[in-house]
């Protein structure tokens, strides 16, 4: 079953976000079936993996930095984002 996870990290001045972005996108499509990156240090990813497996895959890309991965409910979201971001989230909303 595909779930949506939030992945966010704490960079510093030595952290290369472009390299990390390449690392994250390299996990597609084998481990991550879809991804979203509209906020600088945050990704939403679609995956059938559990949170621990995702952590084990993603942490090497952000060693020695804070990292948070948690499941999110796209049916319970609110914010101010581009239309494309909401379109992406709507793909994963459960229909009532």
DOVONU-334551 format. One record per atom (N, C-alpha, C): atom name; residue number from 1; x negated, y, z negated. Coordinates in Angstrom, 1 decimal. Example, Ala and Ser with C-alpha at 12.3 -4.5 7.8 and 13.67 -1.06 7.14 Angstrom:
<name N resi 1 u -13.2 v -5.7 w -7.8>
<name CA resi 1 u -12.3 v -4.5 w -7.8>
<name C resi 1 u -13.2 v -3.3 w -7.8>
<name N resi 2 u -12.8 v -2.2 w -7.1>
<name CA resi 2 u -13.7 v -1.1 w -7.1>
<name C resi 2 u -12.9 v 0.0 w -7.9>
//
This chain:
<name N resi 1 u -0.8 v -1.2 w 0.0>
<name CA resi 1 u 0.0 v 0.0 w 0.0>
<name C resi 1 u -0.9 v 1.3 w 0.0>
<name N resi 2 u -0.6 v 2.2 w 0.9>
<name CA resi 2 u -1.4 v 3.4 w 1.0>
<name C resi 2 u -0.9 v 4.4 w -0.1>
<name N resi 3 u -1.9 v 4.9 w -0.8>
<name CA resi 3 u -1.7 v 5.9 w -1.8>
<name C resi 3 u -2.5 v 7.2 w -1.5>
<name N resi 4 u -2.1 v 8.3 w -2.1>
<name CA resi 4 u -2.8 v 9.6 w -1.9>
<name C resi 4 u -3.5 v 9.9 w -3.1>
<name N resi 5 u -4.8 v 10.2 w -2.9>
<name CA resi 5 u -5.7 v 10.6 w -4.0>
<name C resi 5 u -6.2 v 12.0 w -3.8>
<name N resi 6 u -6.4 v 12.7 w -4.9>
<name CA resi 6 u -7.1 v 13.9 w -4.9>
<name C resi 6 u -8.5 v 13.7 w -5.3>
<name N resi 7 u -9.5 v 14.2 w -4.5>
<name CA resi 7 u -10.9 v 14.1 w -4.8>
<name C resi 7 u -11.4 v 15.5 w -4.9>
<name N resi 8 u -12.0 v 15.9 w -6.1>
<name CA resi 8 u -12.5 v 17.2 w -6.3>
<name C resi 8 u -13.9 v 17.1 w -7.0>
<name N resi 9 u -14.8 v 18.0 w -6.7>
<name CA resi 9 u -16.1 v 17.9 w -7.3>
<name C resi 9 u -16.6 v 19.3 w -7.6>
<name N resi 10 u -17.6 v 19.3 w -8.5>
<name CA resi 10 u -18.2 v 20.6 w -8.9>
<name C resi 10 u -19.6 v 20.8 w -8.3>
<name N resi 11 u -19.7 v 21.6 w -7.2>
<name CA resi 11 u -21.0 v 21.8 w -6.6>
<name C resi 11 u -21.9 v 22.8 w -7.3>
<name N resi 12 u -23.1 v 22.8 w -7.0>
<name CA resi 12 u -24.0 v 23.9 w -7.5>
<name C resi 12 u -24.7 v 24.5 w -6.3>
<name N resi 13 u -25.6 v 25.4 w -6.5>
<name CA resi 13 u -26.3 v 26.1 w -5.4>
<name C resi 13 u -27.2 v 25.1 w -4.6>
<name N resi 14 u -27.5 v 24.0 w -5.1>
<name CA resi 14 u -28.4 v 23.0 w -4.4>
<name C resi 14 u -27.6 v 22.0 w -3.6>
<name N resi 15 u -26.3 v 22.0 w -3.8>
<name CA resi 15 u -25.4 v 21.0 w -3.2>
<name C resi 15 u -25.0 v 21.4 w -1.8>
<name N resi 16 u -25.2 v 20.5 w -0.8>
<name CA resi 16 u -24.9 v 20.8 w 0.6>
<name C resi 16 u -23.5 v 20.3 w 0.9>
<name N resi 17 u -22.5 v 21.2 w 0.9>
<name CA resi 17 u -21.1 v 20.7 w 1.2>
<name C resi 17 u -21.0 v 20.1 w 2.5>
<name N resi 18 u -21.7 v 20.5 w 3.5>
<name CA resi 18 u -21.6 v 20.0 w 4.9>
<name C resi 18 u -22.1 v 18.5 w 4.9>
<name N resi 19 u -23.1 v 18.2 w 4.1>
<name CA resi 19 u -23.6 v 16.8 w 4.1>
<name C resi 19 u -22.5 v 16.0 w 3.4>
<name N resi 20 u -21.9 v 16.5 w 2.3>
<name CA resi 20 u -20.9 v 15.7 w 1.6>
<name C resi 20 u -19.7 v 15.5 w 2.5>
<name N resi 21 u -19.3 v 16.6 w 3.2>
<name CA resi 21 u -18.2 v 16.4 w 4.2>
<name C resi 21 u -18.5 v 15.3 w 5.2>
<name N resi 22 u -19.7 v 15.3 w 5.7>
<name CA resi 22 u -20.0 v 14.2 w 6.6>
<name C resi 22 u -19.9 v 12.8 w 5.9>
<name N resi 23 u -20.4 v 12.8 w 4.6>
<name CA resi 23 u -20.3 v 11.5 w 3.9>
<name C resi 23 u -18.8 v 11.1 w 3.7>
<name N resi 24 u -18.0 v 12.0 w 3.3>
<name CA resi 24 u -16.5 v 11.7 w 3.2>
<name C resi 24 u -15.9 v 11.2 w 4.5>
<name N resi 25 u -16.2 v 11.9 w 5.5>
<name CA resi 25 u -15.6 v 11.5 w 6.8>
<name C resi 25 u -16.1 v 10.2 w 7.3>
<name N resi 26 u -17.3 v 9.8 w 6.9>
<name CA resi 26 u -17.9 v 8.5 w 7.3>
<name C resi 26 u -17.1 v 7.4 w 6.7>
<name N resi 27 u -16.4 v 7.6 w 5.6>
<name CA resi 27 u -15.6 v 6.6 w 5.0>
<name C resi 27 u -14.3 v 6.3 w 5.8>
<name N resi 28 u -14.0 v 7.1 w 6.8>
<name CA resi 28 u -12.8 v 7.0 w 7.6>
<name C resi 28 u -13.2 v 6.2 w 8.9>
<name N resi 29 u -12.5 v 5.3 w 9.4>
<name CA resi 29 u -11.2 v 4.8 w 8.9>
<name C resi 29 u -11.3 v 3.5 w 8.1>
<name N resi 30 u -12.5 v 3.1 w 7.8>
<name CA resi 30 u -12.7 v 1.8 w 7.1>
<name C resi 30 u -12.1 v 1.8 w 5.6>
<name N resi 31 u -12.4 v 2.8 w 4.9>
<name CA resi 31 u -11.9 v 2.9 w 3.5>
<name C resi 31 u -10.9 v 4.0 w 3.3>
<name N resi 32 u -10.9 v 5.0 w 4.0>
<name CA resi 32 u -9.9 v 6.1 w 3.9>
<name C resi 32 u -9.2 v 6.1 w 5.3>
<name N resi 33 u -7.9 v 6.0 w 5.2>
<name CA resi 33 u -7.1 v 6.0 w 6.4>
<name C resi 33 u -6.7 v 7.3 w 7.0>
<name N resi 34 u -6.8 v 8.3 w 6.1>
<name CA resi 34 u -6.5 v 9.7 w 6.5>
<name C resi 34 u -7.1 v 10.6 w 5.5>
<name N resi 35 u -7.3 v 11.9 w 5.9>
<name CA resi 35 u -7.9 v 12.8 w 4.9>
<name C resi 35 u -7.4 v 14.2 w 5.2>
<name N resi 36 u -7.5 v 15.1 w 4.2>
<name CA resi 36 u -7.1 v 16.5 w 4.3>
<name C resi 36 u -8.1 v 17.3 w 3.5>
<name N resi 37 u -8.5 v 18.4 w 4.0>
<name CA resi 37 u -9.5 v 19.2 w 3.3>
<name C resi 37 u -9.3 v 20.7 w 3.6>
<name N resi 38 u -8.2 v 21.3 w 3.0>
<name CA resi 38 u -7.9 v 22.7 w 3.1>
<name C resi 38 u -8.4 v 23.5 w 2.0>
<name N resi 39 u -8.9 v 23.0 w 0.9>
<name CA resi 39 u -9.5 v 23.7 w -0.2>
<name C resi 39 u -10.9 v 23.3 w -0.3>
<name N resi 40 u -11.8 v 24.2 w -0.5>
<name CA resi 40 u -13.2 v 24.1 w -0.4>
<name C resi 40 u -13.8 v 22.8 w -1.0>
<name N resi 41 u -13.6 v 22.6 w -2.3>
<name CA resi 41 u -14.2 v 21.4 w -2.9>
<name C resi 41 u -13.2 v 20.3 w -3.3>
<name N resi 42 u -12.2 v 20.3 w -2.5>
<name CA resi 42 u -11.1 v 19.3 w -2.7>
<name C resi 42 u -10.7 v 18.6 w -1.4>
<name N resi 43 u -10.5 v 17.3 w -1.6>
<name CA resi 43 u -10.0 v 16.5 w -0.5>
<name C resi 43 u -8.7 v 15.8 w -1.0>
<name N resi 44 u -7.8 v 15.6 w -0.1>
<name CA resi 44 u -6.7 v 14.6 w -0.3>
<name C resi 44 u -7.0 v 13.5 w 0.6>
<name N resi 45 u -7.0 v 12.3 w 0.1>
<name CA resi 45 u -7.3 v 11.1 w 1.0>
<name C resi 45 u -6.2 v 10.1 w 0.9>
<name N resi 46 u -5.9 v 9.4 w 2.0>
<name CA resi 46 u -5.0 v 8.3 w 2.0>
<name C resi 46 u -5.8 v 7.0 w 2.0>
<name N resi 47 u -5.5 v 6.1 w 1.1>
<name CA resi 47 u -6.3 v 4.8 w 1.1>
<name C resi 47 u -5.5 v 3.8 w 0.4>
<name N resi 48 u -5.8 v 2.5 w 0.8>
<name CA resi 48 u -5.1 v 1.4 w 0.1>
<name C resi 48 u -6.0 v 0.9 w -1.1>
<name N resi 49 u -7.2 v 1.5 w -1.2>
<name CA resi 49 u -8.1 v 1.1 w -2.3>
<name C resi 49 u -7.6 v 1.6 w -3.7>
<name N resi 50 u -8.0 v 1.0 w -4.8>
<name CA resi 50 u -7.7 v 1.5 w -6.1>
<name C resi 50 u -8.7 v 2.6 w -6.4>
<name N resi 51 u -8.4 v 3.4 w -7.5>
<name CA resi 51 u -9.2 v 4.6 w -7.8>
<name C resi 51 u -10.6 v 4.2 w -8.2>
<name N resi 52 u -10.8 v 3.1 w -8.9>
<name CA resi 52 u -12.2 v 2.7 w -9.2>
<name C resi 52 u -13.0 v 2.3 w -8.0>
<name N resi 53 u -12.4 v 1.7 w -7.0>
<name CA resi 53 u -13.2 v 1.3 w -5.8>
<name C resi 53 u -13.5 v 2.6 w -5.1>
<name N resi 54 u -12.6 v 3.6 w -5.0>
<name CA resi 54 u -12.9 v 4.9 w -4.4>
<name C resi 54 u -14.0 v 5.6 w -5.1>
<name N resi 55 u -13.9 v 5.6 w -6.4>
<name CA resi 55 u -15.0 v 6.2 w -7.2>
<name C resi 55 u -16.4 v 5.6 w -6.8>
<name N resi 56 u -16.4 v 4.3 w -6.8>
<name CA resi 56 u -17.7 v 3.6 w -6.5>
<name C resi 56 u -18.2 v 4.0 w -5.1>
<name N resi 57 u -17.3 v 4.3 w -4.1>
<name CA resi 57 u -17.7 v 4.7 w -2.8>
<name C resi 57 u -18.1 v 6.1 w -2.7>
<name N resi 58 u -17.4 v 7.0 w -3.4>
<name CA resi 58 u -17.6 v 8.4 w -3.3>
<name C resi 58 u -18.7 v 9.0 w -4.2>
<name N resi 59 u -18.8 v 8.5 w -5.4>
<name CA resi 59 u -19.8 v 9.0 w -6.3>
<name C resi 59 u -21.2 v 9.2 w -5.7>
<name N resi 60 u -21.7 v 8.2 w -4.9>
<name CA resi 60 u -23.1 v 8.4 w -4.4>
<name C resi 60 u -23.2 v 9.6 w -3.5>
<name N resi 61 u -22.1 v 10.2 w -3.0>
<name CA resi 61 u -22.2 v 11.4 w -2.2>
<name C resi 61 u -22.3 v 12.7 w -3.1>
<name N resi 62 u -22.0 v 12.6 w -4.4>
<name CA resi 62 u -22.1 v 13.7 w -5.3>
<name C resi 62 u -22.8 v 13.3 w -6.6>
<name N resi 63 u -24.0 v 12.7 w -6.5>
<name CA resi 63 u -24.6 v 12.2 w -7.7>
<name C resi 63 u -24.9 v 13.4 w -8.7>
<name N resi 64 u -24.7 v 13.1 w -10.0>
<name CA resi 64 u -25.0 v 14.0 w -11.1>
<name C resi 64 u -24.2 v 15.2 w -11.0>
<name N resi 65 u -23.0 v 15.1 w -10.4>
<name CA resi 65 u -22.0 v 16.3 w -10.5>
<name C resi 65 u -20.7 v 15.7 w -10.9>
<name N resi 66 u -20.0 v 16.6 w -11.5>
<name CA resi 66 u -18.6 v 16.2 w -12.0>
<name C resi 66 u -17.8 v 15.9 w -10.8>
<name N resi 67 u -17.0 v 14.8 w -10.9>
<name CA resi 67 u -16.2 v 14.3 w -9.8>
<name C resi 67 u -14.9 v 13.8 w -10.5>
<name N resi 68 u -13.7 v 14.2 w -9.9>
<name CA resi 68 u -12.5 v 13.7 w -10.3>
<name C resi 68 u -11.7 v 13.1 w -9.2>
<name N resi 69 u -11.2 v 11.9 w -9.3>
<name CA resi 69 u -10.4 v 11.2 w -8.3>
<name C resi 69 u -9.1 v 10.8 w -9.1>
<name N resi 70 u -8.0 v 11.2 w -8.6>
<name CA resi 70 u -6.7 v 10.8 w -9.2>
<name C resi 70 u -5.6 v 10.6 w -8.2>
<name N resi 71 u -4.7 v 9.7 w -8.4>
<name CA resi 71 u -3.6 v 9.5 w -7.5>
<name C resi 71 u -2.6 v 10.7 w -7.7>
<name N resi 72 u -2.1 v 11.1 w -6.6>
<name CA resi 72 u -1.1 v 12.2 w -6.6>
<name C resi 72 u 0.2 v 11.8 w -5.9>
<name N resi 73 u 1.2 v 12.5 w -6.3>
<name CA resi 73 u 2.6 v 12.2 w -5.7>
<name C resi 73 u 2.9 v 13.3 w -4.7>
<name N resi 74 u 2.9 v 13.0 w -3.4>
<name CA resi 74 u 3.2 v 14.0 w -2.4>
<name C resi 74 u 4.6 v 14.5 w -2.5>
<name N resi 75 u 5.5 v 13.7 w -3.2>
<name CA resi 75 u 6.9 v 14.2 w -3.4>
<name C resi 75 u 7.0 v 15.2 w -4.4>
<name N resi 76 u 6.0 v 15.5 w -5.2>
<name CA resi 76 u 6.0 v 16.4 w -6.3>
<name C resi 76 u 4.9 v 17.4 w -6.2>
<name N resi 77 u 4.9 v 18.2 w -5.2>
<name CA resi 77 u 3.8 v 19.2 w -4.9>
<name C resi 77 u 4.4 v 20.5 w -4.6>
<name N resi 78 u 3.6 v 21.6 w -5.0>
<name CA resi 78 u 4.0 v 22.9 w -4.7>
<name C resi 78 u 2.7 v 23.7 w -4.6>
<name N resi 79 u 2.7 v 24.7 w -3.8>
<name CA resi 79 u 1.6 v 25.6 w -3.6>
<name C resi 79 u 1.7 v 26.5 w -2.4>
<name N resi 80 u 0.6 v 27.2 w -2.2>
<name CA resi 80 u 0.5 v 28.1 w -1.0>
<name C resi 80 u -0.6 v 27.6 w -0.1>
<name N resi 81 u -0.2 v 27.0 w 1.0>
<name CA resi 81 u -1.2 v 26.4 w 1.9>
<name C resi 81 u -0.7 v 26.6 w 3.3>
<name N resi 82 u -1.6 v 26.4 w 4.3>
<name CA resi 82 u -1.2 v 26.5 w 5.7>
<name C resi 82 u -0.1 v 25.5 w 6.0>
<name N resi 83 u 0.7 v 25.8 w 7.0>
<name CA resi 83 u 1.7 v 24.8 w 7.4>
<name C resi 83 u 1.2 v 23.4 w 7.7>
<name N resi 84 u 0.0 v 23.4 w 8.4>
<name CA resi 84 u -0.6 v 22.1 w 8.7>
<name C resi 84 u -0.9 v 21.2 w 7.4>
<name N resi 85 u -1.2 v 21.9 w 6.3>
<name CA resi 85 u -1.4 v 21.1 w 5.1>
<name C resi 85 u -0.1 v 20.5 w 4.6>
<name N resi 86 u 1.0 v 21.2 w 4.7>
<name CA resi 86 u 2.3 v 20.7 w 4.3>
<name C resi 86 u 2.8 v 19.6 w 5.2>
<name N resi 87 u 2.5 v 19.7 w 6.5>
<name CA resi 87 u 2.8 v 18.7 w 7.5>
<name C resi 87 u 2.1 v 17.4 w 7.1>
<name N resi 88 u 0.8 v 17.5 w 6.8>
<name CA resi 88 u 0.0 v 16.3 w 6.4>
<name C resi 88 u 0.7 v 15.7 w 5.2>
<name N resi 89 u 1.0 v 16.4 w 4.1>
<name CA resi 89 u 1.6 v 15.8 w 2.9>
<name C resi 89 u 2.9 v 15.2 w 3.2>
<name N resi 90 u 3.7 v 15.8 w 4.1>
<name CA resi 90 u 5.0 v 15.2 w 4.4>
<name C resi 90 u 4.9 v 13.8 w 5.0>
<name N resi 91 u 3.8 v 13.5 w 5.7>
<name CA resi 91 u 3.7 v 12.2 w 6.3>
<name C resi 91 u 3.7 v 11.1 w 5.2>
<name N resi 92 u 3.3 v 11.5 w 4.0>
<name CA resi 92 u 3.2 v 10.5 w 2.9>
<name C resi 92 u 4.3 v 10.6 w 1.8>
<name N resi 93 u 5.3 v 11.4 w 2.1>
<name CA resi 93 u 6.4 v 11.5 w 1.2>
<name C resi 93 u 7.3 v 10.4 w 1.3>
<name N resi 94 u 7.8 v 9.8 w 0.2>
<name CA resi 94 u 8.8 v 8.7 w 0.2>
<name C resi 94 u 10.1 v 9.4 w 0.5>
<name N resi 95 u 10.8 v 8.7 w 1.4>
<name CA resi 95 u 12.2 v 9.2 w 1.7>
<name C resi 95 u 13.2 v 8.7 w 0.7>
<name N resi 96 u 14.0 v 9.6 w 0.2>
<name CA resi 96 u 15.0 v 9.2 w -0.8>
<name C resi 96 u 16.1 v 8.5 w -0.2>
//
